[in-house]
Amino acid sequence: MDYLQCWDLQRSLFDALIERKSKVRSGAAENDESIGTVLIVEHPAVYTLGKNGKESNLLLGEEYLRSIGADFYRIDRGGDVTFHGEGQIVGYPILDIERLGIGLRDYIDAIEQSVIDTVAHYGIEAGRLAGASGVWLGSAEERNLRKICAIGVRASRFVTMHGFALNVATDLRYFNHINPCGFTDKGVTSMELELGSAPDIEEVKGLVINNLSKNLNVKIYKN
């Protein structure tokens, strides 16, 4: 799905959820069982820069990026610059986490844990890194830290948007044009690179959805 088209969809779902939440609080509407929507997509090649990101972490000009078939957008999530492309599972949960009874840190932890659980199914040992969001492989001691999943979210009135990007069979050469998430001393990896072959991406998507359901304690209905 085109990134801009998906961003517009996210914002419409986000605005609708905020509006419904306001109506429930004012007594103009009643709550139902739904707490939001989770979008699971793949994008054509695109770079995005978070609202507090540094443009210096984009190592090439926008004109050159477009010449290699990649778009570029400045957006309103947290985090710095990252890349989305085919072979990468991008998840956008637009959820009222207040209804879940959790804060933003617990919400991010649940997303990270869902990715950790997903890659563990294939024998990939991943975890968190202090002071850096996302899901990582390796260790600082061995100087082989590499990110397999980036996370950048936005929340307003406890309603979330944006989310995570898990590299399954992503063309990692695109990351050579940026300092991924602002880091110059850490690498990027994919499930394909770690395993030696690419797992079935539809199977991985199913695992991601199941693990999000488990770690957020919700039931996700696929439409």
URKACOR-V936682 format. One record per residue. RES is the residue in one letter. PSI is psi in radians with two decimals (NA if undefined). Layout:
# URKACOR-V936682
((RES	PSI) (RES	PSI))
This chain:
# URKACOR-V936682
((M	2.31) (D	2.42) (Y	-0.81) (L	-0.71) (Q	-0.72) (C	-0.66) (W	-0.73) (D	-0.71) (L	-0.78) (Q	-0.85) (R	-0.63) (S	-0.70) (L	-0.72) (F	-0.86) (D	-0.70) (A	-0.67) (L	-0.70) (I	-0.77) (E	-0.75) (R	-0.70) (K	-0.72) (S	-0.70) (K	-0.67) (V	-0.74) (R	-0.57) (S	-0.11) (G	0.10) (A	-0.20) (A	2.79) (E	2.60) (N	2.57) (D	-2.95) (E	-0.32) (S	2.34) (I	0.13) (G	-2.73) (T	2.52) (V	2.08) (L	2.28) (I	1.99) (V	2.97) (E	2.54) (H	2.62) (P	2.87) (A	2.21) (V	2.46) (Y	2.45) (T	2.53) (L	2.14) (G	2.87) (K	-0.47) (N	0.17) (G	2.82) (K	2.21) (E	-0.35) (S	-0.30) (N	-0.13) (L	1.88) (L	-0.20) (L	2.75) (G	2.75) (E	-0.63) (E	-0.73) (Y	-0.72) (L	-0.72) (R	-0.51) (S	-0.38) (I	0.26) (G	0.36) (A	2.40) (D	2.96) (F	2.31) (Y	2.45) (R	2.21) (I	3.12) (D	0.39) (R	3.01) (G	3.06) (G	3.14) (D	-2.42) (V	2.48) (T	3.03) (F	2.46) (H	2.48) (G	3.11) (E	2.56) (G	0.12) (Q	2.26) (I	2.05) (V	2.21) (G	2.31) (Y	1.60) (P	2.09) (I	1.64) (L	2.60) (D	1.61) (I	-0.25) (E	-0.64) (R	-0.46) (L	-0.25) (G	0.50) (I	2.76) (G	-3.12) (L	-0.68) (R	-0.76) (D	-0.61) (Y	-0.82) (I	-0.70) (D	-0.70) (A	-0.68) (I	-0.82) (E	-0.77) (Q	-0.61) (S	-0.69) (V	-0.74) (I	-0.78) (D	-0.65) (T	-0.88) (V	-0.46) (A	-0.51) (H	-0.49) (Y	0.17) (G	0.25) (I	2.12) (E	2.00) (A	2.90) (G	-2.90) (R	2.85) (L	2.16) (A	2.28) (G	0.07) (A	2.22) (S	2.94) (G	-3.02) (V	2.31) (W	2.71) (L	2.71) (G	-2.95) (S	2.66) (A	-0.60) (E	-0.70) (E	-0.02) (R	0.70) (N	0.57) (L	2.34) (R	2.39) (K	2.30) (I	-0.31) (C	2.17) (A	2.57) (I	2.30) (G	2.12) (V	2.88) (R	2.51) (A	2.45) (S	2.24) (R	0.62) (F	0.34) (V	2.27) (T	2.77) (M	3.09) (H	-2.90) (G	-2.02) (F	2.78) (A	1.91) (L	2.11) (N	1.93) (V	-1.11) (A	0.72) (T	2.50) (D	1.75) (L	-0.19) (R	-0.47) (Y	-0.47) (F	-0.24) (N	-0.28) (H	0.05) (I	2.88) (N	1.69) (P	2.17) (C	0.35) (G	-0.01) (F	2.42) (T	-0.15) (D	0.25) (K	2.64) (G	-3.11) (V	2.50) (T	3.11) (S	2.87) (M	-0.69) (E	-0.79) (L	-0.71) (E	-0.60) (L	-0.35) (G	-0.19) (S	2.76) (A	2.26) (P	2.87) (D	2.09) (I	-0.54) (E	-0.62) (E	-0.74) (V	-0.73) (K	-0.76) (G	-0.71) (L	-0.72) (V	-0.82) (I	-0.79) (N	-0.71) (N	-0.61) (L	-0.74) (S	-0.77) (K	-0.85) (N	-0.40) (L	-0.10) (N	0.87) (V	2.89) (K	2.18) (I	2.10) (Y	2.23) (K	2.18) (N	NA))
